[in-house]
Amino acid sequence: MELEIVSLLVSRVRRYDGRPGDGPEPYDIRDELVDSVRVRAHQGLVGDRYFGTRFTYAAMTMIAAESIEQLEGELGTGPFDPAVARRNLVTRGLDVDALARTTFTLDAGHGPIRFRSMTPANPCAWMNTVYAPGAHQALRGHAGIRCEPLDDGQLSVGPAMITDIAPIPPDELTRRIKSAPTS
């Protein structure tokens, strides 16, 4: 199935820290948007703050631009920049939320990369601050997924293909998350 990678975000630091009511520290998101990024199996996106961390099953996050457009409609405000949700990869033309608890292959023109998505990416209270009041609640169930790359490769903004979508057996979901390192 064809889709578009709308944006790629690689950030060395956490931007939404502290209390949402205090607002985020000023930064220019354009400094973190890239046209292309190297992907490393079981580690994540090279240069990202979650690269090589102990929670490999959540090394990369994805969200559909359509989820942010739906948010605009529900809240009656906008337009909103999907990159502000701070997901690494924003797509168009793909039901990203349906990929939770699956394996899939993504090819952005540089060769196929397999991914495993163990969990959805739940929204946080910061969404009320950076988008609009009510965004946190409205994004529940539509905030994308967390996933682990299973191959090395490269992703780029532009047209892409997704193939080989397969559900992960329930017993493997539990075993994988429980066995994630804790130190």
KOLTORKE-523185 format. One line per field, with one value per atom (N, C-alpha, C): residue number from 1; residue in three letters; atom name; x, y, z negated. Coordinates in steps of 0.1 Angstrom, whole numbers. Layout:
// KOLTORKE-523185
resi: c(NUM;...)
resn: c(ALA;...)
name: c(CA;...)
east: c(X;...)
north: c(Y;...)
up: c(Z;...)
// end
This chain:
// KOLTORKE-523185
resi: c(1;1;1;2;2;2;3;3;3;4;4;4;5;5;5;6;6;6;7;7;7;8;8;8;9;9;9;10;10;10;11;11;11;12;12;12;13;13;13;14;14;14;15;15;15;16;16;16;17;17;17;18;18;18;19;19;19;20;20;20;21;21;21;22;22;22;23;23;23;24;24;24;25;25;25;26;26;26;27;27;27;28;28;28;29;29;29;30;30;30;31;31;31;32;32;32;33;33;33;34;34;34;35;35;35;36;36;36;37;37;37;38;38;38;39;39;39;40;40;40;41;41;41;42;42;42;43;43;43;44;44;44;45;45;45;46;46;46;47;47;47;48;48;48;49;49;49;50;50;50;51;51;51;52;52;52;53;53;53;54;54;54;55;55;55;56;56;56;57;57;57;58;58;58;59;59;59;60;60;60;61;61;61;62;62;62;63;63;63;64;64;64;65;65;65;66;66;66;67;67;67;68;68;68;69;69;69;70;70;70;71;71;71;72;72;72;73;73;73;74;74;74;75;75;75;76;76;76;77;77;77;78;78;78;79;79;79;80;80;80;81;81;81;82;82;82;83;83;83;84;84;84;85;85;85;86;86;86;87;87;87;88;88;88;89;89;89;90;90;90;91;91;91;92;92;92;93;93;93;94;94;94;95;95;95;96;96;96;97;97;97;98;98;98;99;99;99;100;100;100;101;101;101;102;102;102;103;103;103;104;104;104;105;105;105;106;106;106;107;107;107;108;108;108;109;109;109;110;110;110;111;111;111;112;112;112;113;113;113;114;114;114;115;115;115;116;116;116;117;117;117;118;118;118;119;119;119;120;120;120;121;121;121;122;122;122;123;123;123;124;124;124;125;125;125;126;126;126;127;127;127;128;128;128;129;129;129;130;130;130;131;131;131;132;132;132;133;133;133;134;134;134;135;135;135;136;136;136;137;137;137;138;138;138;139;139;139;140;140;140;141;141;141;142;142;142;143;143;143;144;144;144;145;145;145;146;146;146;147;147;147;148;148;148;149;149;149;150;150;150;151;151;151;152;152;152;153;153;153;154;154;154;155;155;155;156;156;156;157;157;157;158;158;158;159;159;159;160;160;160;161;161;161;162;162;162;163;163;163;164;164;164;165;165;165;166;166;166;167;167;167;168;168;168;169;169;169;170;170;170;171;171;171;172;172;172;173;173;173;174;174;174;175;175;175;176;176;176;177;177;177;178;178;178;179;179;179;180;180;180;181;181;181;182;182;182;183;183;183)
resn: c(MET;MET;MET;GLU;GLU;GLU;LEU;LEU;LEU;GLU;GLU;GLU;ILE;ILE;ILE;VAL;VAL;VAL;SER;SER;SER;LEU;LEU;LEU;LEU;LEU;LEU;VAL;VAL;VAL;SER;SER;SER;ARG;ARG;ARG;VAL;VAL;VAL;ARG;ARG;ARG;ARG;ARG;ARG;TYR;TYR;TYR;ASP;ASP;ASP;GLY;GLY;GLY;ARG;ARG;ARG;PRO;PRO;PRO;GLY;GLY;GLY;ASP;ASP;ASP;GLY;GLY;GLY;PRO;PRO;PRO;GLU;GLU;GLU;PRO;PRO;PRO;TYR;TYR;TYR;ASP;ASP;ASP;ILE;ILE;ILE;ARG;ARG;ARG;ASP;ASP;ASP;GLU;GLU;GLU;LEU;LEU;LEU;VAL;VAL;VAL;ASP;ASP;ASP;SER;SER;SER;VAL;VAL;VAL;ARG;ARG;ARG;VAL;VAL;VAL;ARG;ARG;ARG;ALA;ALA;ALA;HIS;HIS;HIS;GLN;GLN;GLN;GLY;GLY;GLY;LEU;LEU;LEU;VAL;VAL;VAL;GLY;GLY;GLY;ASP;ASP;ASP;ARG;ARG;ARG;TYR;TYR;TYR;PHE;PHE;PHE;GLY;GLY;GLY;THR;THR;THR;ARG;ARG;ARG;PHE;PHE;PHE;THR;THR;THR;TYR;TYR;TYR;ALA;ALA;ALA;ALA;ALA;ALA;MET;MET;MET;THR;THR;THR;MET;MET;MET;ILE;ILE;ILE;ALA;ALA;ALA;ALA;ALA;ALA;GLU;GLU;GLU;SER;SER;SER;ILE;ILE;ILE;GLU;GLU;GLU;GLN;GLN;GLN;LEU;LEU;LEU;GLU;GLU;GLU;GLY;GLY;GLY;GLU;GLU;GLU;LEU;LEU;LEU;GLY;GLY;GLY;THR;THR;THR;GLY;GLY;GLY;PRO;PRO;PRO;PHE;PHE;PHE;ASP;ASP;ASP;PRO;PRO;PRO;ALA;ALA;ALA;VAL;VAL;VAL;ALA;ALA;ALA;ARG;ARG;ARG;ARG;ARG;ARG;ASN;ASN;ASN;LEU;LEU;LEU;VAL;VAL;VAL;THR;THR;THR;ARG;ARG;ARG;GLY;GLY;GLY;LEU;LEU;LEU;ASP;ASP;ASP;VAL;VAL;VAL;ASP;ASP;ASP;ALA;ALA;ALA;LEU;LEU;LEU;ALA;ALA;ALA;ARG;ARG;ARG;THR;THR;THR;THR;THR;THR;PHE;PHE;PHE;THR;THR;THR;LEU;LEU;LEU;ASP;ASP;ASP;ALA;ALA;ALA;GLY;GLY;GLY;HIS;HIS;HIS;GLY;GLY;GLY;PRO;PRO;PRO;ILE;ILE;ILE;ARG;ARG;ARG;PHE;PHE;PHE;ARG;ARG;ARG;SER;SER;SER;MET;MET;MET;THR;THR;THR;PRO;PRO;PRO;ALA;ALA;ALA;ASN;ASN;ASN;PRO;PRO;PRO;CYS;CYS;CYS;ALA;ALA;ALA;TRP;TRP;TRP;MET;MET;MET;ASN;ASN;ASN;THR;THR;THR;VAL;VAL;VAL;TYR;TYR;TYR;ALA;ALA;ALA;PRO;PRO;PRO;GLY;GLY;GLY;ALA;ALA;ALA;HIS;HIS;HIS;GLN;GLN;GLN;ALA;ALA;ALA;LEU;LEU;LEU;ARG;ARG;ARG;GLY;GLY;GLY;HIS;HIS;HIS;ALA;ALA;ALA;GLY;GLY;GLY;ILE;ILE;ILE;ARG;ARG;ARG;CYS;CYS;CYS;GLU;GLU;GLU;PRO;PRO;PRO;LEU;LEU;LEU;ASP;ASP;ASP;ASP;ASP;ASP;GLY;GLY;GLY;GLN;GLN;GLN;LEU;LEU;LEU;SER;SER;SER;VAL;VAL;VAL;GLY;GLY;GLY;PRO;PRO;PRO;ALA;ALA;ALA;MET;MET;MET;ILE;ILE;ILE;THR;THR;THR;ASP;ASP;ASP;ILE;ILE;ILE;ALA;ALA;ALA;PRO;PRO;PRO;ILE;ILE;ILE;PRO;PRO;PRO;PRO;PRO;PRO;ASP;ASP;ASP;GLU;GLU;GLU;LEU;LEU;LEU;THR;THR;THR;ARG;ARG;ARG;ARG;ARG;ARG;ILE;ILE;ILE;LYS;LYS;LYS;SER;SER;SER;ALA;ALA;ALA;PRO;PRO;PRO;THR;THR;THR;SER;SER;SER)
name: c(N;CA;C;N;CA;C;N;CA;C;N;CA;C;N;CA;C;N;CA;C;N;CA;C;N;CA;C;N;CA;C;N;CA;C;N;CA;C;N;CA;C;N;CA;C;N;CA;C;N;CA;C;N;CA;C;N;CA;C;N;CA;C;N;CA;C;N;CA;C;N;CA;C;N;CA;C;N;CA;C;N;CA;C;N;CA;C;N;CA;C;N;CA;C;N;CA;C;N;CA;C;N;CA;C;N;CA;C;N;CA;C;N;CA;C;N;CA;C;N;CA;C;N;CA;C;N;CA;C;N;CA;C;N;CA;C;N;CA;C;N;CA;C;N;CA;C;N;CA;C;N;CA;C;N;CA;C;N;CA;C;N;CA;C;N;CA;C;N;CA;C;N;CA;C;N;CA;C;N;CA;C;N;CA;C;N;CA;C;N;CA;C;N;CA;C;N;CA;C;N;CA;C;N;CA;C;N;CA;C;N;CA;C;N;CA;C;N;CA;C;N;CA;C;N;CA;C;N;CA;C;N;CA;C;N;CA;C;N;CA;C;N;CA;C;N;CA;C;N;CA;C;N;CA;C;N;CA;C;N;CA;C;N;CA;C;N;CA;C;N;CA;C;N;CA;C;N;CA;C;N;CA;C;N;CA;C;N;CA;C;N;CA;C;N;CA;C;N;CA;C;N;CA;C;N;CA;C;N;CA;C;N;CA;C;N;CA;C;N;CA;C;N;CA;C;N;CA;C;N;CA;C;N;CA;C;N;CA;C;N;CA;C;N;CA;C;N;CA;C;N;CA;C;N;CA;C;N;CA;C;N;CA;C;N;CA;C;N;CA;C;N;CA;C;N;CA;C;N;CA;C;N;CA;C;N;CA;C;N;CA;C;N;CA;C;N;CA;C;N;CA;C;N;CA;C;N;CA;C;N;CA;C;N;CA;C;N;CA;C;N;CA;C;N;CA;C;N;CA;C;N;CA;C;N;CA;C;N;CA;C;N;CA;C;N;CA;C;N;CA;C;N;CA;C;N;CA;C;N;CA;C;N;CA;C;N;CA;C;N;CA;C;N;CA;C;N;CA;C;N;CA;C;N;CA;C;N;CA;C;N;CA;C;N;CA;C;N;CA;C;N;CA;C;N;CA;C;N;CA;C;N;CA;C;N;CA;C;N;CA;C;N;CA;C;N;CA;C;N;CA;C;N;CA;C;N;CA;C;N;CA;C;N;CA;C;N;CA;C;N;CA;C;N;CA;C;N;CA;C;N;CA;C;N;CA;C;N;CA;C;N;CA;C;N;CA;C;N;CA;C;N;CA;C;N;CA;C;N;CA;C;N;CA;C;N;CA;C;N;CA;C;N;CA;C;N;CA;C;N;CA;C;N;CA;C;N;CA;C;N;CA;C;N;CA;C;N;CA;C;N;CA;C;N;CA;C;N;CA;C)
east: c(8;0;9;5;13;9;18;16;26;25;35;41;54;61;61;53;52;63;67;79;86;99;107;113;112;117;127;139;150;154;152;156;165;176;186;181;172;167;152;147;133;128;117;113;101;93;81;85;90;95;89;87;81;66;60;45;40;30;25;19;14;9;19;32;43;47;43;46;60;62;75;86;98;109;109;113;113;123;118;127;121;129;125;124;112;110;117;119;125;140;146;159;160;148;147;141;135;129;140;141;151;144;152;146;149;159;163;169;168;174;178;189;194;187;183;176;185;186;194;185;187;179;180;169;168;173;176;182;174;168;160;166;163;168;181;191;204;203;207;207;195;185;173;176;169;172;168;160;157;165;175;184;192;191;199;194;182;178;173;171;167;153;144;131;131;137;138;125;115;102;95;100;94;105;114;125;121;110;105;90;85;70;65;53;46;32;27;14;9;-4;-10;-13;-10;-14;-29;-36;-51;-56;-49;-53;-52;-43;-42;-53;-56;-67;-80;-82;-94;-95;-83;-83;-88;-83;-88;-103;-108;-123;-130;-125;-132;-131;-119;-118;-122;-125;-130;-119;-107;-96;-85;-74;-63;-60;-52;-46;-35;-33;-22;-11;1;13;14;13;14;28;38;52;52;43;43;39;33;30;43;54;67;68;61;63;74;82;94;89;79;75;60;57;43;40;28;25;12;9;-4;-8;-21;-26;-24;-22;-20;-27;-35;-41;-30;-22;-11;-16;-27;-32;-35;-39;-42;-30;-18;-5;-1;-7;-4;-5;5;5;7;14;17;32;36;49;45;54;52;65;65;77;74;83;82;94;91;101;99;109;108;117;120;128;143;146;160;162;151;150;141;136;126;133;125;129;117;119;109;108;95;93;83;84;75;69;55;48;42;47;41;30;30;21;17;5;1;9;10;17;6;4;-6;-3;-13;-10;-7;-1;2;-5;-5;-12;-6;6;13;4;-3;-11;-21;-26;-35;-28;-15;-7;-3;2;8;-2;-14;-24;-36;-44;-55;-61;-68;-75;-84;-83;-91;-84;-72;-64;-60;-56;-51;-62;-74;-85;-89;-89;-94;-84;-71;-61;-61;-68;-67;-73;-64;-68;-64;-59;-55;-41;-33;-20;-8;-11;0;5;17;22;37;42;56;61;73;77;92;97;111;115;126;131;138;135;141;153;154;165;172;184;190;185;185;180;180;172;171;156;151;138;140;131;131;117;116;103;100;87;82;74;73;64;71;63;67;57;61;52;52;41;40;35;41;38;39;35;38;32;21;15;9;14;9;8;-3;-5;5;9;18;10;14;6;5;-6;-8;2;6;16;29;33;46;45;34;32;35;30;32;46;51;65;75;74;83;84;72;72;76;72;77;92;98;112;121;115;123;132;144;154;149;152;148;159;171;182;191)
north: c(-12;0;12;22;34;44;52;62;73;84;94;96;98;102;117;123;138;145;139;145;135;138;129;139;135;143;135;141;135;145;142;152;146;153;148;150;159;162;161;159;159;173;176;190;193;183;185;179;187;183;192;187;196;195;206;207;214;208;214;228;230;244;255;251;261;263;255;257;251;248;242;253;249;258;261;274;278;269;265;258;260;257;258;244;239;225;222;232;230;225;228;223;208;202;187;180;186;180;177;165;161;155;155;149;134;129;115;112;99;94;80;76;62;55;43;35;23;20;9;-2;-14;-25;-25;-26;-27;-15;-4;8;20;22;33;42;55;65;71;70;76;91;95;109;112;103;106;103;110;108;94;87;73;63;67;57;49;36;27;26;31;30;16;14;0;-4;6;2;2;-9;-10;-11;-17;-18;-5;6;19;29;24;32;43;40;50;51;64;66;71;68;72;77;86;91;95;94;98;113;120;134;135;125;125;125;120;120;135;142;156;165;161;168;165;153;149;157;159;166;181;187;200;201;191;190;189;180;178;190;197;209;222;221;233;244;241;250;245;253;248;259;256;243;240;227;222;215;217;210;196;186;172;170;177;175;179;188;192;181;170;159;151;155;149;134;130;116;117;106;106;107;100;98;102;111;115;110;103;97;103;102;105;93;89;78;64;64;52;53;42;41;36;45;42;34;39;33;18;14;0;-9;-3;-10;-15;-10;-14;-29;-36;-50;-58;-52;-59;-58;-66;-64;-59;-50;-45;-41;-39;-35;-22;-12;1;3;8;11;25;34;48;51;40;41;38;33;30;15;7;-7;-9;-21;-24;-24;-20;-21;-27;-37;-43;-37;-35;-29;-39;-38;-44;-34;-33;-24;-31;-30;-37;-29;-16;-8;5;10;23;34;46;57;66;65;73;88;96;111;115;126;131;145;150;162;174;173;184;187;178;180;192;193;204;217;217;230;233;224;227;227;221;222;230;225;232;224;231;224;213;201;190;180;184;176;163;163;151;140;144;134;130;140;138;128;129;120;106;103;89;80;70;60;64;76;81;88;85;92;84;74;67;54;50;38;40;31;30;17;17;5;4;-8;-12;-16;-9;-14;-27;-36;-50;-51;-41;-40;-27;-26;-14;-8;5;11;26;31;46;49;60;65;79;83;97;102;115;122;120;117;114;102;97;85;73;64;51;40;28;17;9;4;-5;-19;-29;-43;-52;-64;-75;-72;-66;-63;-76;-80;-92;-90;-96;-94;-102;-96;-103;-112;-124;-133;-127;-128;-122;-127;-139;-144;-137;-134;-127;-113;-106;-93;-92;-100;-100;-103;-113;-118;-107;-101;-91;-78;-73;-61;-64;-76;-79;-82;-86;-89;-77;-65;-53;-51;-47;-45;-34;-34;-24;-16;-19;-11;-7)
up: c(0;0;0;8;9;-2;-7;-17;-15;-22;-22;-36;-37;-49;-49;-57;-57;-64;-75;-83;-91;-94;-102;-113;-126;-137;-144;-145;-153;-163;-176;-186;-196;-199;-209;-223;-225;-239;-240;-252;-255;-255;-248;-247;-257;-259;-268;-282;-290;-303;-314;-326;-336;-336;-340;-341;-328;-322;-310;-312;-324;-326;-326;-328;-327;-313;-304;-289;-286;-274;-270;-269;-271;-268;-254;-250;-236;-228;-216;-207;-193;-183;-169;-164;-162;-157;-144;-136;-123;-125;-136;-139;-141;-143;-146;-134;-125;-113;-103;-98;-88;-76;-65;-52;-52;-59;-59;-72;-76;-88;-87;-93;-94;-105;-102;-112;-115;-128;-132;-139;-135;-141;-156;-163;-178;-185;-178;-185;-182;-170;-167;-156;-157;-147;-152;-143;-147;-150;-162;-166;-175;-176;-184;-199;-208;-222;-227;-220;-224;-217;-209;-202;-212;-211;-219;-234;-237;-251;-255;-267;-271;-267;-263;-258;-243;-238;-223;-216;-223;-217;-215;-220;-218;-212;-205;-200;-189;-182;-172;-174;-171;-172;-159;-156;-143;-147;-138;-139;-125;-123;-110;-110;-100;-99;-100;-95;-96;-110;-119;-134;-139;-134;-139;-132;-119;-112;-119;-123;-131;-144;-150;-163;-160;-149;-145;-144;-138;-136;-150;-158;-171;-180;-180;-188;-182;-169;-162;-161;-161;-160;-152;-150;-142;-132;-122;-119;-128;-130;-139;-131;-135;-129;-135;-127;-132;-139;-135;-140;-155;-159;-173;-183;-178;-186;-190;-184;-187;-184;-174;-169;-159;-158;-149;-135;-132;-118;-116;-108;-105;-91;-89;-76;-71;-59;-53;-44;-45;-37;-44;-57;-64;-78;-81;-94;-104;-109;-118;-131;-136;-149;-147;-135;-132;-132;-132;-132;-146;-156;-170;-171;-177;-179;-166;-156;-144;-140;-131;-124;-110;-104;-91;-85;-72;-64;-58;-60;-54;-45;-33;-23;-18;-21;-16;-4;3;15;14;2;-1;-5;-3;-7;-19;-20;-31;-45;-54;-69;-76;-83;-91;-105;-110;-123;-131;-144;-153;-162;-162;-171;-182;-194;-205;-212;-212;-219;-212;-215;-210;-217;-211;-217;-223;-236;-243;-243;-242;-243;-257;-259;-272;-274;-286;-290;-282;-277;-269;-257;-252;-240;-242;-255;-258;-257;-260;-260;-246;-238;-225;-214;-216;-205;-211;-220;-225;-236;-246;-256;-251;-256;-252;-242;-238;-228;-234;-247;-253;-253;-257;-257;-243;-234;-220;-212;-216;-209;-214;-225;-230;-220;-217;-207;-193;-191;-178;-178;-188;-190;-184;-176;-169;-176;-173;-178;-182;-190;-193;-186;-181;-174;-175;-171;-171;-157;-152;-139;-141;-131;-132;-122;-113;-103;-103;-98;-95;-82;-80;-68;-68;-59;-59;-55;-62;-59;-54;-45;-39;-38;-38;-36;-21;-19;-5;-4;8;10;4;-1;-7;-5;-8;-7;-20;-24;-36;-31;-35;-32;-44;-41;-51;-65;-66;-79;-85;-97;-103;-118;-124;-139;-147;-158;-167;-176;-178;-187;-201;-208;-221;-231;-231;-241;-239;-227;-224;-229;-227;-232;-247;-255;-269;-273;-267;-270;-266;-255;-250;-259;-263;-271;-285;-291;-304;-305;-294;-294;-291;-289;-286;-298;-295;-306;-315;-328;-337;-343;-338;-343;-332)
// end
